[in-house]
Amino acid sequence: MGLEVEIVEAIKTKLKPVDFQVINESHLHAGHSGDDGSGESHWKIVLDAPDLADKSRLARHRAVHAALGPDIIGRLHALAITFR
């Protein structure tokens, strides 16, 4: 299973968003020191999750990291998170 599928499943299952996107931006960082050559190092999540709406920005980011878990987070070099 690819990393994108793992991220999508974790977000869907644990955060129950009404809408979200998982975008692989690794190609934009080719040759960068964080580029491990896997093509799965840099990600962006755009998320609309009503359960997170009343939380602070820091709490929302922590919730996303917790939903992804240490296994997924440990394989990312960079993760951008935008909330709608």
Buried (B, 14 or more C-beta within 10 A) or exposed (E): EEBEEBBBEBBEEBBEBEEBBBEBEBEEBEEEEEBEEEEBBBBBBBBBBEEBEEBEEEEBBEBBBEBBEEEBEEBBBBBEBEBE
